[in-house]
Amino acid sequence: MINLDQVLCLFNAGIEKIDGDHIIRIPNEEIENQSLEKGEVYRIALVKQGEDFELGVQTESTTAPNYPQPPVEVGEIRYVEIESLGKQGDGIARAERGYVIIVPGSSVGEQVKIEIIDVKPNFSMASVVEDVLE
């Protein structure tokens, strides 16, 4: 079931074949009126017209999820080394299992004390609390 809070837009569209690719066009008003941004990656769900489609609210499962949870929590303090820079120029550190921590305002090679401020399934955002070594 899809969580209603996750749906950014909902529209009808057909599939076109252009130069060997199959294309679904997003109407311009969906881009202008929603929080969609060029260059971002979005999860797309296709539902055949006339089929029942229910948007519901996800409830907490009583069974453990079958995928690993992020190895960090909001408010957690860590010491990390910035390994690389992301596309936007933000520092990238890694936690257990290669989990990505994005640290704006940091540079490659910096060792910093950070606080986790936002956690997503595939990455987290952190702010620098203090420079440890430069």
Secondary structure as a PSIPRED ss2 file (coil, helix, strand):
# PSIPRED VFORMAT (PSIPRED V4.0)

   1 M C   1.000  0.000  0.000
   2 I E   0.000  0.000  1.000
   3 N E   0.000  0.000  1.000
   4 L H   0.000  1.000  0.000
   5 D H   0.000  1.000  0.000
   6 Q H   0.000  1.000  0.000
   7 V C   1.000  0.000  0.000
   8 L C   1.000  0.000  0.000
   9 C C   1.000  0.000  0.000
  10 L C   1.000  0.000  0.000
  11 F C   1.000  0.000  0.000
  12 N C   1.000  0.000  0.000
  13 A C   1.000  0.000  0.000
  14 G C   1.000  0.000  0.000
  15 I E   0.000  0.000  1.000
  16 E E   0.000  0.000  1.000
  17 K E   0.000  0.000  1.000
  18 I E   0.000  0.000  1.000
  19 D C   1.000  0.000  0.000
  20 G C   1.000  0.000  0.000
  21 D E   0.000  0.000  1.000
  22 H E   0.000  0.000  1.000
  23 I E   0.000  0.000  1.000
  24 I E   0.000  0.000  1.000
  25 R C   1.000  0.000  0.000
  26 I C   1.000  0.000  0.000
  27 P C   1.000  0.000  0.000
  28 N H   0.000  1.000  0.000
  29 E H   0.000  1.000  0.000
  30 E H   0.000  1.000  0.000
  31 I H   0.000  1.000  0.000
  32 E H   0.000  1.000  0.000
  33 N H   0.000  1.000  0.000
  34 Q C   1.000  0.000  0.000
  35 S C   1.000  0.000  0.000
  36 L C   1.000  0.000  0.000
  37 E C   1.000  0.000  0.000
  38 K C   1.000  0.000  0.000
  39 G C   1.000  0.000  0.000
  40 E C   1.000  0.000  0.000
  41 V C   1.000  0.000  0.000
  42 Y C   1.000  0.000  0.000
  43 R C   1.000  0.000  0.000
  44 I C   1.000  0.000  0.000
  45 A C   1.000  0.000  0.000
  46 L C   1.000  0.000  0.000
  47 V C   1.000  0.000  0.000
  48 K C   1.000  0.000  0.000
  49 Q C   1.000  0.000  0.000
  50 G C   1.000  0.000  0.000
  51 E C   1.000  0.000  0.000
  52 D C   1.000  0.000  0.000
  53 F C   1.000  0.000  0.000
  54 E C   1.000  0.000  0.000
  55 L E   0.000  0.000  1.000
  56 G E   0.000  0.000  1.000
  57 V C   1.000  0.000  0.000
  58 Q C   1.000  0.000  0.000
  59 T C   1.000  0.000  0.000
  60 E C   1.000  0.000  0.000
  61 S C   1.000  0.000  0.000
  62 T C   1.000  0.000  0.000
  63 T C   1.000  0.000  0.000
  64 A C   1.000  0.000  0.000
  65 P C   1.000  0.000  0.000
  66 N C   1.000  0.000  0.000
  67 Y C   1.000  0.000  0.000
  68 P C   1.000  0.000  0.000
  69 Q C   1.000  0.000  0.000
  70 P C   1.000  0.000  0.000
  71 P C   1.000  0.000  0.000
  72 V C   1.000  0.000  0.000
  73 E C   1.000  0.000  0.000
  74 V C   1.000  0.000  0.000
  75 G C   1.000  0.000  0.000
  76 E C   1.000  0.000  0.000
  77 I E   0.000  0.000  1.000
  78 R E   0.000  0.000  1.000
  79 Y E   0.000  0.000  1.000
  80 V E   0.000  0.000  1.000
  81 E E   0.000  0.000  1.000
  82 I C   1.000  0.000  0.000
  83 E C   1.000  0.000  0.000
  84 S E   0.000  0.000  1.000
  85 L E   0.000  0.000  1.000
  86 G C   1.000  0.000  0.000
  87 K C   1.000  0.000  0.000
  88 Q C   1.000  0.000  0.000
  89 G C   1.000  0.000  0.000
  90 D C   1.000  0.000  0.000
  91 G E   0.000  0.000  1.000
  92 I E   0.000  0.000  1.000
  93 A E   0.000  0.000  1.000
  94 R E   0.000  0.000  1.000
  95 A C   1.000  0.000  0.000
  96 E H   0.000  1.000  0.000
  97 R H   0.000  1.000  0.000
  98 G H   0.000  1.000  0.000
  99 Y C   1.000  0.000  0.000
 100 V E   0.000  0.000  1.000
 101 I E   0.000  0.000  1.000
 102 I E   0.000  0.000  1.000
 103 V E   0.000  0.000  1.000
 104 P C   1.000  0.000  0.000
 105 G C   1.000  0.000  0.000
 106 S C   1.000  0.000  0.000
 107 S C   1.000  0.000  0.000
 108 V C   1.000  0.000  0.000
 109 G C   1.000  0.000  0.000
 110 E C   1.000  0.000  0.000
 111 Q E   0.000  0.000  1.000
 112 V E   0.000  0.000  1.000
 113 K E   0.000  0.000  1.000
 114 I E   0.000  0.000  1.000
 115 E E   0.000  0.000  1.000
 116 I E   0.000  0.000  1.000
 117 I E   0.000  0.000  1.000
 118 D E   0.000  0.000  1.000
 119 V E   0.000  0.000  1.000
 120 K C   1.000  0.000  0.000
 121 P C   1.000  0.000  0.000
 122 N C   1.000  0.000  0.000
 123 F E   0.000  0.000  1.000
 124 S E   0.000  0.000  1.000
 125 M E   0.000  0.000  1.000
 126 A E   0.000  0.000  1.000
 127 S E   0.000  0.000  1.000
 128 V E   0.000  0.000  1.000
 129 V E   0.000  0.000  1.000
 130 E E   0.000  0.000  1.000
 131 D E   0.000  0.000  1.000
 132 V E   0.000  0.000  1.000
 133 L E   0.000  0.000  1.000
 134 E C   1.000  0.000  0.000
